[in-house]
Amino acid sequence: MTSIDIPQRMDKAYDNAKKTIEDSEDIKIYSHNDCDGISAGSILSTVLDRLNKDHQKEFVSLDKLENLEIEHELTIFSDLGSGQEIDKFVKSSSKIIILDHHPPIRDLNYKNHVNYELNEINPLHYSIDGSHHISGGGLSYLLAKKFGYLDLSWIGVLAAVGDMQNSITGKLEGLNEIILQDAVEQGYVKVVNDLSLYGRQTRPLFVALSYFSDVELPITNNTTEAIALMKELEIERKNGDVSKTLSDLTNNEKGKLFSELVKMLSKAVPNKYVKHVPKLVAADSYEFLCEEDKTFLRDASEFSTGINACSRNNKEDIALKILKGNRIEALDEMEVVLKDHKTVLAQTIHEIEQKDLIVEKENIQYFDGTGIKTNIVGTIAGMILSQGNWRKPMLGFTQVSDENQDLKISLRCSRLLAYDGIHFGNIIRKIAESVGGSGGGHSVACGAYIPSNKKEEFFNRFNQSLDGLIVNS
Ligand SMILES: [Mn+2]
């Protein structure tokens, strides 16, 4: 049982939002076009479907929100809106609901001068952590809950995982616990404390092990070593003809693997990181009990990859159909998108390796990703980390678009650096702003936009700013 409560004033804001929705007929949802935002949009759209409310929905990137026209009676923003100057777009007759967990530019006492109806629900207004304690999808679920739709709670769990809200502690915490508790009580989700390896349901275990990249181990990028490790621990590689996945292991086997990984890691990391090692190896995972066993939909983390693949290829409609329950043609479509997405990622990584594009400085490493789409450069940075030096963050840059010469920069790093107290989201924001750009994000995954002629300056400043923080041997 969780002892977390929604702050009273926030709860009241939800009551008001419910009433506004009940009183409105012509509704538009703008939601962010990432896994969290698509989950949020699907929850809201499902609520409106059930209320027989006509509505339109659009998934947008943050920059597209700059020139918006608000024409509908009620506009709901989810997983975005708090950072935007909504006043510029509205009429006095507009009704606006914002459900966002990003840093807000307005506070609770904000008075708009257009006199429109604004109900902005943001956890940061109540000193609740918006990076780890509630996601955009979670905020949308809490609204659905006001209508009694507790069956949508699993999507709130998916949104939080897709938003990496559990990435530091390996658990869902804060208001996320309320959502998780609903999902567990309703029978939609099972929490499994498990090894922290990606691909629990679908990836052969020896492959999952070879992707371990927070620290470079003998098994990293080496399936032969991974297979040898399993043999040594007497863990069978196959079930009949099929490779075992993490979800096939007995608790005893998981225990042996956990101990061995902790041992290997403790030997491989500098002393100051040793205390953080167990957190690298174990974490809660979330299983969707209504999904078929051994499919990527069964595990929250793998499911979120499917949604992300759709979002990065502008196929939000497919993701939306899946989230609304279509498991027939939408699932086939998503599998195709996912497969193509993985092919593109593998090709791109191969190219970066072939061309030897990773540049290493004292405290950082980066690659020129010119030609890579802006929305996958972060994923690539995360995957390529295992080719570089895990002690340093990996950054990649690419041009924003043919029309816009600015650079999009993405950063990924080992979770050990975050456990050690480094928050790269804050650092990248500061450095980007110092060269006339903008940035932010999580401690282990973040990004920035900067003018292209400031590239050298940006990387130099970034490198310098980490003096003394990075173990760079
Ligand atoms: Mn979000």
Residues whose N, C-alpha, C, O or C-beta is under 5 A from the ligand:
A	BS01	MN	D36 D79 G136 D163
